[in-house]
C-alpha cells in the first residue's frame, strides 16, 4: 500500500468511527502558529508551522537545524518545506478523538484537546524515523512564565565518529527547578546516560511569544562549551520543549519538560483514559545505521488500576506490529514507570512524556488523552510494510528483535 493509500485509509476509518462530519479541520482548535521541535534519525530541527482556516498549513519556516543548506540558488522557503517535509497549502484533517493527518503525506499525529500541543511521526515502514512535538505560541510571556519544579525528559545523540550515524544515544530525566528569573538548577535522576555530571545548571530566556532558549552548563562533564537549546513554552508555563541543533559541541538532543504538580498525590487512577502516543526509539549504545531509529504512532489504554494496553498503529519498523499489556508503577515523587519508560503526567492528565531507561534502548514517548473513548475493533489498523533496504533492530514496544 502506498503512502497516499495509507493516509486515505486513516481518514476513511476515522470517518466510519466518528460519524459523518466529525472529521473536520481544526476540530481541536488546530489553528495559529506552532513552534515545532523535531529529531529525525540523527538530525534535529526547529521550525514554525502556521495553520489557517480549514486546517490549511499557510506557512512553513525553518528556524534552525543541525545541518546547513549551502546552495545559494535555493529559495529559503522552498528549502524549508523540503527539509521539513510539509509543504505550504497541505490540508490537515483532524478527528474528533484528536488524531490527525496531513493529507497526502506519510505522517500521523495527534493534537491535545485544547489545541495547545501537537505531535506527529512518520508512518512508512522503512522510512526515515522522526518525532515532532509542537507548542502553540502565546503572547505576553517572560522569564517568570517558567517558574518552579519540572521534570525534563531528554533524548540525546553524541557524535563519536565522522558521520551523522557514528553516534552514542542516551535518554534521561532531569529533576529541575526554575527560579523565574532566568536560572535553572537540576539533577539527572534516571536514564541511560553515562559518564555525566548528575548536577546540571542553565541560564534560560523566554520571549514574549513563548520562544525559549536554555543554555545548559556542564551537561556532559567536559570542558567543551555547551550550545543553547532553542524551543518554545506553553502560555501557562506548564510544558516546554527545545532542541540542540549544533553539531559543533559533539551532541544534539530533543527535550520536553513538564511542570511538577502531582508530587505525593499521583495514582494509577489519574491514567484512567485512552491516549494516542508518538515515540522515537534508538537502538544503542552505538548507532551505525538509519534503521536503528524507529518511530511509532499508536494507542495506550489504562484501566485506572495497575495495567495498560499498548497498540501500535503505524511504525517505521518493518517487523510486524505487536500489541502488548503491562503494568504501571506510580512513585511518590510524581514520576511513573511503564515497562522500561519513566514518565511525568501533566496535572490535568491530558498529556504525559516518558523517557526510555532500558540500557539497550534510548527513546522518548509523548501521549495525549483522546477526546472520546472508542473501543470499535475497526480501529485495529494493519499496515503492510513497504519494500526498503533498511531494517530495524527494535520493535514498536521497544523490545529488541
N, C-alpha and C positions, 0 to 999 in steps of 0.2 A: 504494500500500500504506500503511495507516495505521500509527501508532506501535506499537500493540499487535501488529499483524501482524508488524512488524519484529522485535520482541523475541521473539515466538514462533518466528520463523524462525531467530534466533540460537540459541535453546535447542534447536530441532529439529536443526539442522546439527551442533551440538556433541555432541548425543546420538548421532547417526549415527557421528561420527568417533571418539568416545572410548569408545563402548560403553555398554550398559545399566548404570545405577547409577553411572556415572562423573560425571554431573552432580549434584553434591551440594553443599549449602551447607556453608561452612567447609572445603572441600577443601584450601584453602591456609592454614588457621588464621585465617580471617577472623572474628575474634571479639574482643570488648573495645572500648575507646574509641579512636577516631582523631580527631586534630585535623586539619582539612582547610583548606588554603589554596586559594582559588579566584579566578580572574579570569573575569568574564563580560561580554564585549562592552562594555568601558568601565567596569565596576564591579569592586570586589574584596570578598571576604567571607572571614571566618574563622569556622569552626563546628566543632562536635563531632558525630560520629556514633557511636552505641553499637550494636554488633552482638551479639545474644544467640544463644540456641540456634536451630538450624536456619536460620541466616542472616537472622533477622528483625531489622530495624532497630528497636531498642527505645527509642531516644531521639535527638532532633534538637535541638541547642541552638545558636542563633546567638550568637557571642561578639562579633563586631564586623563592621561593613560600612561601605562608603564612601557610604552613603545612610542616611537616617533613616526609621523607621516612626513617624509622628507621631500616628496615631489612638489616643486613649486607650481606645477601645472594642474594640480588637483584642487578643485574648489573646496574650501574647508567644510561647508555644509554638506556637500556630496560625500566627502571623505568621512564625516561623522556618521552619516546614515549608513555607509557601507561598513565601517568598523563596528558600529553598534548592532547592525543587522535589522534595524527598524526604520523603514523609510517614512518620510512625511506623507500624510494622506491615508495611511493604513487605518482601517476601522477596527476598533476594539469592541468585542461583543462580550457582554457581562451577564452571567447567570444570576438568578435570584439567590443562589446559595453562596455567591462570592467568587466562583470560578470565572476565569475569563480567558479569551484567546485573541491574538492579533490575527485577523483573517489573512489566510494565505501564507502564514509563517509557521514554522515548527517550534512554537513557543507556547507553553501552557503556564497559567499563573493564577493568582488569587488576589483579591482586594479585601481589605478589612471592612467591617460593617459601616464605619463612619467615613470611609474613603480616604483615611489618612495614610495608609500604607499599602504598598503593592509588592509582590514578589513573583518572579517567574523563572523558568528554567527551559532548557532545550528538550525536545521530545523525540528526536530522531535517534533510533538505535545506531550506535557507532558514530554519532555526530560529536561535535566539539562541545564538551560539557561546560555549563556555566551556572552561576547563581546570581540573580539580580535582586536587590532589595531597595525600594524607594520610599521616600517620605515626602508628603506634600509640603511645599514651602509655606511659611507663615508670614507674619508681619509684627513689628514692634518687639522683636526678641533681642536679648542681650546676654552677656555672660551670666547674669542672675537666673536665666532660664534653666541653666544646667547646675543644679544645686542638690546636695545630698548624696546618698549612697546608691551605687548602681553595680550590677554585675555586668561585666563586659565579656562577650564571647568572641574569640579571635580564631581565625583560620589563617595561618602564616606559611609562606614558602620562602625558604632560604636558598639562595643560589650557591652552589658548591662547585660548579664547573664553568664551561664556556658557552653553554647553550641554555635556552629557556626551559629545558627539560632536565638539566642536571640540578635537581632540587632536593632539599630535605623539607618535608611537610610537618607541621605541628598544629594542634588545636588546643586551646586552653581557656581558662576562665580567670578574670581579674576581679577581685573584690575592691572596688574603687570608691573614693569619697571626693566629691567636687565641692569647693568652698563658695561657689557663686561669684568669685572674683578672679577667675582665670587660672586657678591652680588645682591640680588633682594629685592625689597620692593613693596608691593601691598596692595590692599583693596578689601574686599568682597563687591561686588556691587549689587548682586541679588542672590536669591536662597531660598532653604527651610531650610538651616542650622539655628539652634537656639543656643542661649547662647554662641555665638562665638565672639571673639575679631575681629572687622572688619578689623583692620590693621594687616598685616602679613609681615614677612620678612624671608629671606632664604639665605643660602650660596649655591653656586652651582659649579659644575665642569664638564667640557666637555672633554672627552678623544679624542685622535687622530682619532679614528674610529667613533666618534659620540655618544658613550655611555655617558649617562648623570646621574649625581647624584644631587638631590635637597634636601637640609637639611632645612626643614621648622622650623621656630621658632614661638611658640605661636599660632598654628593653632586652638587649642581647648580652649584657655584661661584658661589653668590649669597649675599646677606645674609638670605634668608628661612630661618628656622629649620626644621630637619627634624623630622618627627614619627616616633616609634618604629615600626618594623615588628614585628609580632607573629606568632608561629608556633609551631613545635614542632621538637624534635630527637630523633633515634633514640636508643635506650638505649645504644648503643655510641659515640655521638657522631660517626658517620661520615657521616650525611646529615641535613640540616636544611632547613626551608622556612619562609617568612614572607611576609606581605603588609603593605603600607601601605594602610590603609583610610581615610585622612583626606584629603579633597579640599582642605582649607584651605591646605595648603602648595603647591598648584598641581600636584601629581602623585600618582599611585598606582602601585604596582608589585607584582609577584609575583616571588619569588626562590627558587631551590633551590641548596643548596650541597653539595658532595661533597668529603670529605677527600682530599688528595693522598697517594697511597701507591705510585704506579706510575712515578714520575719516572725517566727513563732506561731503563726496562725494558719499557714498554708496546709491544706489536707488534700487527699485524693478526691474529695467531693468537689473541689474547685475545678477539676478537669472533666466534670460530667458533661461532655459535649462532643460533637463531631468537629474535626478540624481538617482543613486542607494543609498539606505541608510541601515545602520545597527544600531540597537538600543538595549539597555538593560534598562529595567524599573523595578522598585521595588515598590511594594505597601507599603506605610508607614502609620504611622511612625515606628510601631513595626513590625519586620519581625519574623514570627513564623513558617513558612512552606516554603519548597522549591518552591512550586507552586506560591509564591508571586513574584518570579523573572521571568520576561518574556523577551525573546529576539525576534527580528523581523528583517527580511530582505525584502525590498520592493523597490518601485519606488516613486519618488516625481517629479511632473511636475509643473513648474512655468510658468505662462503666460507672465511674464515680466511686469505686471502691479501690481495688488494687490492680485491676487488669486493663489492658488496652489492646486494640487490634490495629495492625498496620496493613494497608492495602495499597501497594504501588500501582499507579495507573499508566505512567509513562516514565521511561528512563533511557539514557544513552547507552546503558549496558545492554549487550546483546544476549546475555543469559536470560532464561525465562523469568517473567515476573512472578514473585512468590509473596503471598500474604503470610503474616506471622502474628502470633499472640504472645504477649509478655506481660510483665508486672511493672508497676511504677512504685518507686520509693520516694517519699517526701521527707526532707530533712528540716530540722528546726530552724536553720539559718535562712530559710526561704528558697533554697535550691531543691531540685528534684532530680532523680535519676530514672531513666527509662532505658533499659538494656545497657548499652555502652555509651549513652549520652547523658551529660549533665546539663540541666536547663534551668531557666528562670521564667516564671509566669508573670505576665502583666497583672496589675492589681484587679482589673475587671474581668480577667480570664479570657480576654479576646485574642491575645497574642502570646506566644512563647518562643523563645530561642534556646537552642541547646548546642553544646559542643561535644564532639566525639572524644572520649577519654580512653579508648582502646589503644594499646601500644602498637597495634598493627595498622591502624587506620586513623587518619585525621579527617575532620569534617565539621560542617555547620548546617544545622537544620532550623528552618523558620516555619511556624504554623499559625494560621488564622482560624478562629472559630467560624464555622459555617453559619449562614443566616437561618437556614431551615434544616430540620432533620429529615433526611430522605433515606429510606432503607430499601429502596427498589433494587432488585438484583441486576437490573439492566445497567446499573452504574458500574458493574464489574467489567470494565472495558479490557479487551485483549488487543494488544498492538503487535503486529508482525514485525520482527526485526528486518531492517533493510541490509542489503549486501554492503559490506565495508571491510576494508583491510584491518581496521583497528579491532581490538578485543579488550575485554575488561577483566580485572582480577578480583573485583568485589561486586557483590550483588546489591540489589536495591536496598536491602535492610542493613548493609554494611558488613555482612559476613563475607569472609574470603572464599573464593571459589578455587 
